[in-house]
């Protein structure tokens, strides 16, 4: 790590679909390009696709994320997509909890009312107040978070308490859920993966009247002492971003109970997982299909 807290990584995200019958036509949308940010810069990025697409276009989506769309019109029984990236992430400056506004003040600033004239930052944040396909706004979730949101408590202190509560009361279990598991099922069974932790915290924050978005990316995980890192052992990661007037968007990782910094690599953000799914699309044909995903995040050692 450099003196300014910057860390460089090499990331490979390898997705393979195998089909029991030929796919005659495939249209796919890819969220595999890290988002340019003040604290994150890509020096190398490429996406290799086999078979070669017949068409490919890149654009910026409604949330400001880089996206690629491809079409494959040749018959194929395997689809390989390999995204390779070299990225530098700088440590983010800490925010003093008790200098952030009271959470009720933020809720009131975000609430629609007569003769309301919000500034651009508030207006942008309001799109992250409501239910979305994977996030719910419910009284039971507001009640669950209520002990963290005491009257007058600074918003970041309250959100940190909620992050700690979720981390302490829910268990990480990769076999307990899948990408379609509803957030309320996770809330009841209390075990799941990072996507579930993130959707639950977002749902609690929105149920409290606050703006929260879903961040998709990668996390560099250190190997156990004396053991080499397992290539492909890492997976895509997700965490929460909370709107705090005066400070902007502050990231929180309830799965690990940390504030993301130089070990979190951001791909993009949206209302929930559906907006930033790494790969999704439609196919014609294919029969039965199997999916294999391997993600490797390695530090680049400076000479």
TAHURA-V191768 format. One line per field, one symbol per residue. ss: DSSP state (H for helix, E for strand, - for the rest). phi: phi as a letter, one per 30 degrees, with the letter a starting at -180 (. if undefined). burial: I if it has 16 or more other ideal C-beta (glycine too) atoms within 10 Angstrom, else O. A space follows every 50 residues. Layout:
ss: ???
phi: ???
burial: ???
This chain:
ss: ------EEEEEEEEEEEEEEEEEEEEEEEE------E--EEEEEEEEEEE ----EEEEEE-----EEEEEEE---EEEEEEEEEEEEEE-------HHH- -EHHHHHHHH---------HHHHHHHHH---E--E---HHHHHHH----- ---EHHHHHHHHHHHHHHH-EE----------HHHHHHH-EE-HHHHHHH HHHHHHH----EEEEEEEE-------------EE-EEEEEEEEE---EEE EEE----E-----EEEEEEE--HHH---EEEEEEE---EEEEEEEEEEE- ---
phi: .dddidbcbccbcccbcbbdbecdabcbcccbceddbecbbccbabbcbb ddddbabbacddciddbbbbbbccdacbbcbbccbcbcccddddcdedcd deddddedddddadhdbddedddddddcccdbecbccbdddddddeddcd eideedddddddedddedcccdbdcdbbdcddddddeddialceededdd deddddddjccbbcccabbdcdddeibddddiddbdbbacbcdbejcicc dbcddchbcebdccccdabadaeedbeebalbbcjjidbbbbbbbbbbdc ddd
burial: OOOOOIIIIOIIIIIOIOIOOOIOIIIIOIIIIIIOOOIIOIOOOOIOIO IOIOOOOOOOOOIOIIIIOIOIOOOIIOIOIIIIIIIIIIOIOOOOOOOI IIIIOIIOIIOOOOOOOOOOOIOOIOOIIOOIOIIIIIOOIIOIIOOIIO OOIIIIIIIIIIIOIIIOOIOOOOOIIOOOIOIOOIIOOOOIIIIIIIII IIIIIIIIIIIIIIIIIIIIOOOOOOOOIOOOOIIIIIIIIIIIIOIOII IIIIIIOIIIIIIIIIIIIIIIIOIIIIIOIOIOOIOOOOOOOOIIIOOO OOO
